[in-house]
């Protein structure tokens, strides 16, 4: 479903009256009376699992629950400072990793990449990240390999790729041997051979402004030396 909304618009109840509980995503805030309200202009998207506003904003505004790709830029006290592409850096505790203790801290340096979840976001304080879920399990999050490159894509494109019904990441996964991590903050980590990384970057670039019906043709048109199975990390 799709509809144009403006800041302050209430999300119509009929859009949400479905049996399955939905995740509230980008561009929507929950008011004290549980009403959903748009806080950006864009296209309202309602999928089986989520409701969000697809907009053309260029700066990432962190939201609790977002899975992001970030770069360590320093540390302060018991926290790493992480650049997530937002208005301010985020904090990631030394203990927010699977198996981490005060004596067994993760070894990160400036420039290290992490795949993490935003656990707290507020206008008044720095966002907080974690690399474990509520049960203390990594579930794919943590320190990323240094062998890849990070590219930035528009925020609405990143959200589109991460929707279960979008098939581009699956097509890339069938064609190339690589690891591909897409963050809600528009940061994409591509790990693979130089030729494969270049091919995937070209695919992402060419598919940004096209329809899904063209994906197969565009992916097949980009050749790489390796044609093996890929592990693709996607947000749930």
TORLUMDREN-572014 format. One line per 2 residues: number of its first residue (from 1); their letters; for each residue x, y, z of N, C-alpha, C, CB. Coordinates in steps of 0.1 Angstrom, whole numbers, plus 2048, in hexadecimal, padded with zeros to 3 digits. Glycine has a CB too. Example, Ala and Ser with C-alpha at 12.3 -4.5 7.8 and 13.67 -1.06 7.14 Angstrom:
2
1) as) 884,7C7,84E,87B,7D3,84E,884,7DF,84E,871,7D3,85A; 880,7EA,847,889,7F5,847,881,800,84F,88D,7FA,839
***
This chain:
236
1) xx) 808,7F4,800,800,800,800,809,80C,800,7F6,800,80C; 804,817,7FA,80C,824,7F9,803,830,7F9,815,824,7ED
3) xx) 807,83A,800,7FF,847,801,809,852,804,7F3,846,80B; 806,85E,7FF,80F,86A,803,80B,86F,810,80E,874,7F8
5) xx) 815,872,819,812,878,826,81C,883,828,814,86D,831; 817,88D,831,81F,898,834,822,899,843,818,8A5,830
7) xx) 82C,8A0,848,82E,8A1,856,822,8A5,85E,83A,8AB,859; 81E,89D,868,813,8A0,870,806,898,86D,80F,8AF,86F
9) xx) 807,892,861,7FC,889,85D,7FB,87D,866,7FD,885,84E; 7EE,87A,869,7EC,86D,871,7EB,862,867,7DF,86F,879
11) xx) 7F1,857,86B,7F0,84B,862,7E2,845,864,7FB,840,866; 7DA,844,859,7CD,83F,85A,7CC,831,85F,7C6,840,84C
13) xx) 7C2,82F,869,7C1,822,86F,7BF,817,865,7B6,823,879; 7B7,819,85B,7B4,80E,851,7C1,808,84C,7AB,812,846
15) xx) 7CB,810,84B,7D8,80B,845,7DE,801,84F,7E2,816,843; 7DB,802,85C,7E2,7FA,866,7D9,7EE,86B,7E6,802,871
17) xx) 7CC,7EE,867,7C3,7E4,86C,7C6,7D6,866,7B5,7E8,86B; 7D1,7D0,869,7D4,7C3,864,7D8,7BA,870,7DF,7C3,859
19) xx) 7D7,7AE,86E,7D9,7A4,87A,7E8,7A5,87F,7D6,797,875; 7F2,7A7,876,7FF,7A6,87B,804,7B3,880,808,7A1,86F
21) xx) 80C,7B2,88B,811,7BE,891,81C,7C4,888,817,7BB,8A0; 81D,7D1,887,827,7D7,87E,831,7DF,885,820,7E0,874
23) xx) 83D,7DF,880,848,7E7,885,847,7F6,880,856,7E2,881; 848,7FF,888,847,80D,884,854,812,880,841,816,890
25) xx) 856,816,874,863,819,86E,865,828,86C,864,812,861; 86E,82B,863,872,839,860,867,842,85D,87C,839,855
27) xx) 868,84F,862,85E,859,85E,851,859,865,85B,858,850; 850,850,870,844,84F,877,847,850,886,83C,842,874
29) xx) 83F,857,88E,841,857,89C,834,852,8A3,844,866,8A1; 835,84D,8AF,82A,848,8B6,826,852,8C1,82D,83A,8BD
31) xx) 81A,857,8C0,815,861,8CA,811,85A,8D7,80A,869,8C4; 810,862,8E2,80C,85C,8EF,7FF,854,8EE,80A,867,8F9
33) xx) 7F6,857,8E6,7E9,850,8E5,7EA,844,8DB,7DE,859,8E0; 7F7,841,8D7,7FA,836,8CE,7F6,838,8BF,7F2,829,8D3
35) xx) 7F2,845,8BD,7F0,849,8AF,7FD,84A,8A7,7E8,856,8AE; 7FD,846,89B,809,847,893,809,854,88A,80B,83A,88A
37) xx) 814,85B,88A,814,868,883,821,869,87B,813,874,88D; 81F,86E,86E,82B,870,866,833,87C,86A,826,872,857
39) xx) 840,87B,86A,848,887,86D,851,88C,862,850,885,87A; 84F,885,856,856,88A,84A,84C,888,83E,863,881,847
41) xx) 84F,88F,833,846,88E,827,84C,882,81F,846,89B,81F; 842,87B,819,846,870,811,83B,866,80E,852,868,817
43) xx) 83F,85A,80A,835,850,806,833,846,812,839,849,7F9; 827,845,816,824,83B,821,825,82D,81C,817,83E,828
45) xx) 82D,825,822,82E,817,81D,829,80E,829,83C,813,819; 820,805,826,81B,7FB,82F,81E,7ED,82A,80C,7FD,833
47) xx) 826,7E6,830,829,7D8,82C,824,7CE,836,839,7D6,82A; 826,7C2,834,821,7B8,83D,826,7B9,84B,825,7AA,838
49) xx) 833,7BE,84C,839,7BF,859,83C,7CD,85E,846,7B7,859; 83A,7D7,856,83F,7E5,85A,836,7EF,853,84D,7E7,857
51) xx) 837,7FB,85A,831,807,854,83C,812,855,824,80B,85B; 83E,81A,84A,848,824,84B,846,82E,840,856,81E,849
53) xx) 84D,839,840,84C,843,835,858,843,82D,849,851,83C; 857,841,820,862,842,817,864,850,813,860,838,80B
55) xx) 86F,856,816,871,864,813,87F,866,80D,870,86D,820; 882,873,809,88E,875,802,898,87D,80B,88C,87E,7F6
57) xx) 897,87B,818,8A0,882,821,8AE,87C,81F,89C,880,830; 8B8,884,821,8C6,880,81E,8CE,87D,82A,8CD,88B,816
59) xx) 8CA,882,836,8D1,880,842,8CA,876,84B,8D3,88D,84A; 8D1,86C,84F,8CB,861,857,8C8,866,865,8D5,855,858
61) xx) 8BB,863,869,8B7,866,877,8B4,859,87E,8AA,86F,877; 8BD,855,888,8BC,848,88E,8AF,846,895,8C7,846,898
63) xx) 8AA,83A,894,89D,836,89B,8A0,829,8A2,892,835,890; 89B,827,8AE,89C,81B,8B5,898,80F,8AD,895,81C,8C3
65) xx) 8A0,805,8AD,89D,7F9,8A5,8A4,7F8,898,88E,7F8,8A3; 8A9,803,893,8B0,803,886,8BD,7FB,887,8B3,812,881
67) xx) 8BF,7F3,87C,8CC,7EC,87B,8D5,7F4,871,8CA,7DD,876; 8E1,7F8,876,8E9,801,86E,8F7,7FC,86C,8E9,80F,875
69) xx) 8FE,801,862,90D,7FF,861,914,80C,865,910,7FB,852; 91D,80B,86F,924,816,874,933,815,874,91F,819,882
71) xx) 93A,820,875,948,820,876,94D,826,883,94E,829,86A; 956,81F,88A,95B,823,896,964,82F,894,963,818,89D
73) xx) 962,83A,89B,96A,846,89A,972,84A,8A6,961,852,895; 970,842,8B1,977,845,8BD,971,83E,8C9,978,854,8C0
75) xx) 975,841,8D5,96F,83C,8E1,96F,846,8EC,976,82E,8E5; 966,844,8F5,965,84D,901,960,844,90D,95C,859,8FE
77) xx) 968,843,917,964,83B,922,962,82C,91E,958,840,929; 957,827,921,954,819,91E,94C,818,911,94C,812,929
79) xx) 94D,822,909,945,822,8FC,94E,824,8F0,93A,82C,8FD; 94B,81E,8E5,950,822,8D8,947,82D,8D2,951,815,8CE
81) xx) 94D,836,8CB,945,840,8C4,944,83C,8B5,94C,84F,8C5; 938,83B,8B0,936,836,8A3,92F,840,89A,92D,829,8A4
83) xx) 934,842,88E,92E,84A,884,923,842,87D,938,850,87A; 916,846,87E,90C,83F,877,905,847,86C,901,83B,882
85) xx) 90B,853,869,906,85B,85F,8FB,865,863,901,853,853; 8F9,866,870,8EE,86E,876,8F4,87C,87A,8E8,867,881
87) xx) 8EC,884,880,8F0,891,885,8FA,891,890,8E4,899,88A; 8FC,885,897,906,884,8A1,90A,875,8A2,901,888,8AF
89) xx) 916,873,8A7,91B,865,8A8,913,85D,8B2,92A,865,8AC; 914,850,8B2,90D,847,8BB,917,841,8C4,905,83C,8B3
91) xx) 912,83C,8CF,91A,835,8DA,917,826,8D9,917,83B,8E8; 922,81E,8DA,921,810,8DA,929,80B,8E6,926,80A,8CD
93) xx) 923,805,8F0,92A,800,8FC,933,7F4,8F9,91F,7FC,907; 93E,7F4,900,948,7E8,8FF,940,7DB,902,954,7EA,908
95) xx) 936,7DC,90A,92F,7D0,90E,924,7CC,905,92A,7D1,91C; 921,7D4,8FB,916,7D1,8F2,91A,7C8,8E6,910,7DE,8ED
97) xx) 922,7BE,8E9,926,7B4,8DF,924,7A6,8E6,935,7B6,8DB; 921,79C,8DE,91F,78F,8E3,92C,78A,8E9,91A,785,8D8
99) xx) 92B,785,8F6,936,780,8FD,940,78A,903,93E,777,8F3; 93C,797,901,945,7A1,907,944,7A2,916,942,7AF,900
101) xx) 94F,7A4,91D,94F,7A7,92B,959,7B2,92E,953,79A,933; 95A,7B6,93A,963,7C1,93D,972,7BD,93B,962,7C5,94C
103) xx) 974,7B0,93C,982,7AB,939,984,7A6,92B,985,79F,942; 979,7A4,924,979,79F,916,972,7A9,90D,973,791,914
105) xx) 979,7B4,90A,973,7BF,902,976,7BD,8F3,978,7CD,907; 96C,7C1,8EB,96F,7BF,8DC,97A,7C9,8D8,962,7C3,8D4
107) xx) 982,7C5,8CE,98D,7CD,8C9,989,7D4,8BD,999,7C4,8C6; 985,7E1,8BF,982,7E9,8B4,98B,7F5,8B4,973,7EE,8B5
109) xx) 98E,7FA,8A8,996,806,8A6,98F,810,89D,9A4,802,8A0; 994,81C,89C,98E,826,894,98E,820,885,996,833,894
111) xx) 982,821,87F,981,81C,872,97A,80E,871,98E,81B,86B; 979,807,87D,972,7FA,87D,963,7FC,87A,974,7F4,88B
113) xx) 95E,7F2,873,950,7F3,870,947,7EA,879,94E,7EF,861; 93B,7EE,87C,932,7E6,884,925,7E6,87E,932,7EB,893
115) xx) 91E,7DA,880,910,7D9,87C,908,7D8,889,90D,7CC,873; 900,7E2,88C,8FA,7E4,899,8EC,7E9,899,902,7ED,8A2
117) xx) 8E5,7E8,8A4,8D7,7EC,8A5,8D7,7F9,8AE,8CE,7E1,8AB; 8CF,802,8A9,8CC,80E,8B2,8C3,80A,8BD,8C6,81A,8A9
119) xx) 8C7,80C,8C9,8BE,808,8D5,8B9,814,8DC,8C6,7FF,8DF; 8BE,81F,8D9,8B8,82C,8DF,8BB,837,8D6,8BE,82E,8ED
121) xx) 8B1,83F,8D3,8B3,84B,8CA,8AB,856,8CF,8AF,847,8BC; 8B1,862,8D1,8AB,86E,8D6,8B1,87A,8D1,8AB,86E,8E6
123) xx) 8AA,885,8CF,8B0,891,8CA,8BA,897,8D3,8A4,89B,8C7; 8B9,894,8E0,8C1,89B,8EA,8CD,894,8EE,8B8,89D,8F6
125) xx) 8CF,887,8EB,8DB,880,8EF,8E0,877,8E3,8D8,877,8FB; 8EC,873,8E4,8F2,86B,8D9,8EA,85D,8D9,901,869,8DB
127) xx) 8E8,858,8CD,8E1,84B,8CC,8EA,840,8D2,8DE,848,8BD; 8E4,836,8D6,8EB,82A,8DC,8E9,81E,8D3,8E7,827,8EA
129) xx) 8F4,816,8D1,8F3,80B,8C8,8F6,7FE,8D0,8FE,80C,8BD; 8F2,7F3,8CB,8F6,7E6,8D1,8F8,7DC,8C6,8EB,7E1,8DA
131) xx) 901,7D2,8C8,904,7C8,8BF,8FF,7BA,8C4,913,7C7,8BC; 8F5,7BB,8CD,8EF,7AF,8D2,8E0,7B1,8D3,8F5,7AA,8DF
133) xx) 8D8,7A7,8D3,8C9,7A8,8D5,8C6,7A7,8E4,8C1,79E,8CD; 8B9,7A7,8E7,8B5,7A6,8F5,8BA,79A,8FC,8A6,7A7,8F5
135) xx) 8BD,78F,8F5,8C2,783,8FB,8D2,783,8FB,8BD,777,8F4; 8D8,78E,8F7,8E7,78E,8F8,8ED,787,8EC,8EC,788,904
137) xx) 8E5,784,8E1,8EB,77D,8D5,8EE,787,8CA,8E1,772,8D1; 8F8,785,8C3,8FC,78E,8B8,8F2,78E,8AC,90A,78A,8B3
139) xx) 8ED,782,8A9,8E3,781,89E,8E8,789,891,8D6,787,8A2; 8F5,787,88E,8FA,78D,882,901,79B,884,8EF,78F,878
141) xx) 8FE,7A1,88F,904,7AE,892,912,7AC,898,8FB,7B6,89C; 91A,7B7,898,927,7B7,89E,931,7BE,895,92B,7A8,8A0
143) xx) 93E,7BA,897,949,7C0,88F,949,7BA,881,957,7BE,896; 94A,7C3,877,94A,7BF,869,959,7BD,864,943,7C9,860
145) xx) 95A,7B5,85A,968,7B2,854,96D,7BF,84E,967,7A7,84A; 97B,7C0,84F,981,7CC,849,983,7CC,83A,98E,7CF,850
147) xx) 980,7C0,834,983,7BE,826,97A,7C5,81C,984,7AF,823; 96F,7CA,821,965,7D0,817,966,7DF,816,957,7CC,81B
149) xx) 95D,7E4,80E,95C,7F2,80D,94D,7F6,810,95F,7F7,7FE; 94C,803,815,93F,808,819,93B,813,80E,93F,80E,827
151) xx) 92F,811,809,929,81B,800,91C,820,806,927,815,7F2; 919,82C,802,90D,833,807,902,833,7FC,90F,841,80C
153) xx) 8F6,82F,800,8EB,830,7F7,8E0,838,7FE,8E5,821,7F3; 8D6,83E,7F6,8CC,846,7FC,8C4,83E,806,8C2,84B,7F1
155) xx) 8BF,844,811,8B8,83E,81C,8AC,836,817,8B5,848,826; 8A4,83C,80E,898,836,809,89B,829,801,88F,83F,801
157) xx) 8A7,829,7FA,8AB,81E,7F2,8AF,812,7FC,8B7,821,7E9; 8B6,816,807,8BA,80C,810,8AE,805,817,8C3,812,81C
159) xx) 8A4,80D,81A,898,807,820,891,7FE,816,88E,812,825; 891,802,80A,88A,7FA,7FF,891,7ED,7FE,88A,802,7F2
161) xx) 89E,7ED,7FE,8A6,7E0,7FC,8A3,7D7,807,8B5,7E3,7FB; 8A0,7DC,813,89F,7D4,81F,891,7CF,821,8A3,7DB,82B
163) xx) 888,7D3,819,87A,7CE,81A,87A,7BF,815,870,7D6,811; 873,7B6,81C,873,7A8,818,86E,7A5,80A,86A,7A1,821
165) xx) 866,7AE,804,861,7AC,7F7,86A,7B0,7EC,853,7B3,7F5; 875,7B8,7F0,87E,7BC,7E5,888,7B1,7E3,885,7C9,7EA
167) xx) 88B,7AE,7D7,893,7A2,7D4,8A2,7A5,7CF,88D,79A,7C9; 8A6,7B2,7CF,8B3,7B5,7C9,8BE,7AE,7D1,8B5,7C4,7C9
169) xx) 8BE,7AF,7DE,8C9,7A9,7E6,8C9,79A,7E4,8C7,7AC,7F5; 8BE,793,7E2,8BE,785,7E0,8C4,782,7D2,8AF,780,7E0
171) xx) 8C1,78A,7C8,8C7,788,7BB,8D6,789,7BB,8C1,792,7B1; 8DB,794,7C3,8E9,796,7C4,8EF,78A,7CB,8ED,7A3,7CC
173) xx) 8E8,785,7D5,8ED,779,7DD,8EF,76C,7D5,8E4,776,7E8; 8E6,76B,7CB,8E7,75F,7C2,8F3,760,7B8,8DA,75D,7BB
175) xx) 8F6,76C,7B5,900,76E,7AA,90F,76F,7AF,8FD,77A,7A2; 911,775,7BA,91E,779,7BF,922,772,7CC,920,787,7C0
177) xx) 92F,76F,7CD,935,76B,7DA,939,778,7E1,940,761,7D8; 932,77C,7EC,935,788,7F3,92D,788,800,932,794,7EA
179) xx) 92F,792,808,926,795,813,921,7A3,812,92E,793,821; 914,7A5,813,90E,7B2,811,906,7B6,81D,905,7B2,804
181) xx) 909,7C1,823,902,7C6,830,8FC,7D3,82D,90C,7C6,83C; 8EF,7D4,82D,8E8,7E1,82B,8E3,7E6,838,8DD,7DF,820
183) xx) 8E6,7F3,83B,8E1,7F9,847,8D6,803,844,8EC,801,84E; 8CD,805,84E,8C2,80E,84C,8C7,81D,84B,8B9,80D,858
185) xx) 8D4,81F,84E,8DA,82C,84D,8E0,82F,83F,8E4,82E,857; 8DD,826,836,8E2,828,828,8F0,823,826,8E1,836,824
187) xx) 8F7,81E,830,904,819,82E,904,80A,82A,90C,81B,83C; 90B,807,820,90B,7F9,81B,91A,7F4,81A,905,7F8,80C
189) xx) 91C,7E9,822,929,7E2,822,929,7D7,817,92D,7DD,830; 933,7D8,80E,934,7CD,804,942,7C7,806,933,7D3,7F5
191) xx) 942,7B9,808,94E,7B2,80A,94F,7A7,7FF,94E,7AB,818; 95A,7A7,7F8,95C,79E,7ED,968,7A1,7E5,950,79E,7E3
193) xx) 96B,79A,7DA,976,79E,7D2,974,7AC,7CC,978,793,7C7; 97F,7B2,7C8,97E,7C0,7C2,974,7C0,7B6,98C,7C5,7BE
195) xx) 975,7B6,7AE,96C,7B5,7A2,95D,7B4,7A7,970,7AA,799; 95B,7AB,7B1,94D,7A9,7B6,948,7B6,7BC,94D,79D,7BF
197) xx) 950,7BC,7C4,94C,7C9,7CB,948,7D3,7C1,957,7CE,7D4; 950,7D4,7B6,94D,7DE,7AC,940,7DB,7A5,958,7DF,7A2
199) xx) 93E,7CE,7A2,931,7C9,79B,925,7CC,7A4,932,7BA,798; 926,7C9,7B1,91A,7CC,7BA,917,7DB,7BB,91D,7C6,7C8
201) xx) 922,7E3,7BC,920,7F1,7BC,918,7F6,7B0,92D,7F9,7BE; 91C,7F1,7A4,916,7F5,798,907,7F0,798,91D,7EF,78C
203) xx) 904,7E4,79D,8F6,7E0,79D,8EE,7E8,7A6,8F6,7D1,7A3; 8F3,7EC,7B2,8EC,7F4,7BC,8E9,802,7B5,8F4,7F6,7C9
205) xx) 8F3,807,7AE,8F1,814,7A8,8E7,814,79D,8FF,819,7A2; 8E7,809,795,8DE,808,789,8D0,805,78D,8E3,7FE,780
207) xx) 8CE,7FE,799,8C1,7FA,79D,8B9,804,7A5,8C1,7ED,7A4; 8C0,80F,7A9,8BA,819,7B2,8AD,81F,7AD,8C4,824,7B6
209) xx) 8AE,823,7A0,8A2,82A,79A,89B,822,790,8A7,837,793; 89B,815,792,894,80C,788,889,804,790,89D,803,781
211) xx) 881,7FD,788,876,7F5,78E,87B,7E7,790,86A,7F4,784; 875,7E0,79A,87A,7D3,79D,87A,7C9,792,871,7CD,7A9
213) xx) 871,7CB,788,86F,7C2,77D,87C,7C2,774,864,7C7,774; 885,7CD,776,891,7CE,76E,89D,7C8,776,894,7DC,76B
215) xx) 89C,7C4,782,8A7,7BF,78A,8AE,7B4,784,8A2,7BB,798; 8A7,7AA,77F,8AE,79E,77A,8B7,7A2,76E,8A4,793,775
217) xx) 8B2,7AA,765,8BA,7AD,759,8C6,7B6,75D,8B1,7B6,74F; 8C4,7BF,766,8D0,7C7,76B,8DA,7BF,772,8CB,7D3,773
219) xx) 8D6,7B6,77B,8E0,7AE,782,8E7,7A5,778,8D9,7A5,78D; 8E0,79F,76F,8E7,796,765,8F0,79D,75C,8DC,78F,75D
221) xx) 8EE,7AA,75A,8F6,7B2,751,904,7B5,757,8EF,7BF,74D; 905,7B4,764,912,7B7,76B,919,7AA,76E,90F,7BF,778
223) xx) 925,7A9,768,92C,79C,769,937,79D,773,932,798,75B; 93A,792,77A,946,792,783,94C,784,781,941,794,792
225) xx) 958,783,786,960,777,785,95A,76B,78D,96E,779,788; 954,76F,798,94F,765,7A2,940,764,7A1,954,768,7B0
227) xx) 93B,758,7A1,92C,756,7A0,928,74C,7AB,928,751,792; 92C,74E,7B7,928,745,7C2,91E,74A,7CB,935,741,7C9
229) xx) 919,742,7D4,90F,746,7DD,913,750,7E7,909,73A,7E5; 90B,75A,7EA,90E,765,7F3,906,764,800,90B,772,7EC
231) xx) 90C,769,80B,905,76C,817,901,77A,817,90E,768,824; 8F4,77D,818,8F0,78B,818,8E9,78E,825,8E6,78D,80C
233) xx) 8EE,798,82D,8E8,79B,839,8DD,7A6,837,8F3,7A1,843; 8D1,7A3,83C,8C6,7AC,83A,8C0,7AE,848,8BC,7A7,830
235) xx) 8B9,7B9,84A,8B2,7BC,856,8A5,7B3,856,8AE,7CB,858; 8A2,7AF,862,895,7A7,863,889,7B1,862,895,79F,86F
***
